[in-house]
Amino acid sequence: MKLTIIAISLLSVLSFTSISETTTTVQETTEAVYGSSFSLINDTKNKVSIYTGTGYVSLNKGSKTSISCKVGKTVHWANKGKKGDVIFKITSDMCGETVKLSKVMD
């Protein structure tokens, strides 16, 4: 008897509750990657060391290196194997291109 009363009470409470469905719209933005890498050329007058996100590279005057084009990642100065200040952030327009270091330095 008690179980029947509890079941009826529960059903009557549930009949007065309303279920509302909430939908959320998620907006995704993606950037197209045109190449898997880009070239960075040291067009400055000095030898420089940089951290590409995957390793440390030393660039003599006029030399270049290939950097994977991971949009949003940063390239840093390097000093004695330690990551330093940010030089620039990789953008989609760099992919597949040759980028001059003097143009991206702040």
C-alpha positions in Angstrom: 0.0 0.0 0.0 2.8 2.4 0.9 4.6 1.6 -2.3 1.5 2.3 -4.3 1.0 5.7 -2.6 4.6 6.6 -3.2 4.4 5.6 -6.9 1.2 7.6 -7.4 2.7 10.6 -5.7 5.8 10.4 -7.8 3.8 10.1 -11.1 1.6 13.1 -10.1 4.7 15.2 -9.3 6.3 14.2 -12.6 3.2 15.1 -14.6 3.4 18.7 -13.4 7.1 19.2 -14.4 8.0 20.3 -17.8 11.0 19.2 -19.8 12.6 22.0 -21.7 15.1 21.4 -24.5 17.9 23.9 -24.8 20.0 23.9 -28.0 23.3 25.7 -28.3 24.8 26.6 -31.5 28.6 26.2 -31.7 30.3 28.2 -34.4 33.5 26.7 -35.7 36.1 28.7 -37.5 38.9 27.0 -39.3 41.8 28.4 -41.2 42.9 26.8 -44.4 46.5 25.6 -44.5 48.0 26.0 -48.0 51.3 24.3 -47.4 52.7 22.0 -44.8 55.6 24.3 -44.2 57.2 27.6 -45.0 60.8 28.8 -45.3 62.2 31.4 -43.0 65.3 33.3 -44.4 67.7 35.2 -42.2 68.0 38.5 -44.2 69.5 40.3 -41.2 73.2 41.1 -40.8 73.7 38.8 -37.8 73.7 35.1 -37.0 70.5 34.3 -35.0 69.2 31.4 -33.0 65.5 30.6 -32.9 63.1 28.0 -31.5 60.7 26.8 -34.1 58.3 25.0 -31.8 59.9 21.6 -32.5 63.6 22.5 -32.1 66.4 25.0 -32.0 67.9 26.4 -35.2 70.9 28.6 -35.7 70.7 30.7 -38.9 73.7 32.4 -40.4 73.3 35.6 -42.4 71.5 34.6 -45.6 70.6 31.1 -44.6 67.1 29.6 -44.3 65.2 26.9 -42.5 61.9 25.1 -43.1 59.2 25.5 -40.4 56.1 23.4 -40.2 53.0 25.5 -40.8 51.0 25.1 -37.7 48.8 28.2 -37.7 48.7 29.9 -34.3 52.0 28.5 -33.0 54.8 30.9 -32.1 58.5 31.2 -33.1 60.8 32.4 -30.4 64.4 33.7 -30.1 66.7 31.2 -28.6 69.7 31.8 -26.3 72.1 28.9 -25.4 69.4 26.3 -26.0 66.7 28.1 -24.0 63.5 29.6 -25.5 63.3 33.4 -25.4 60.9 36.1 -26.4 58.3 35.6 -29.2 59.4 36.7 -32.6 56.1 36.1 -34.5 53.0 34.0 -34.6 52.5 31.7 -37.6 49.6 32.7 -39.8 47.9 30.9 -42.7 49.3 33.4 -45.3 52.8 32.2 -44.4 52.1 28.6 -45.4 54.0 27.6 -48.6 55.8 30.9 -48.8 59.3 32.2 -48.1 59.2 34.6 -45.1 62.0 37.1 -44.4 63.0 37.4 -40.8 63.4 41.2 -40.9 59.7 41.5 -42.0 58.3 39.5 -39.0 60.5 40.8 -36.3 58.8 43.3 -34.0 
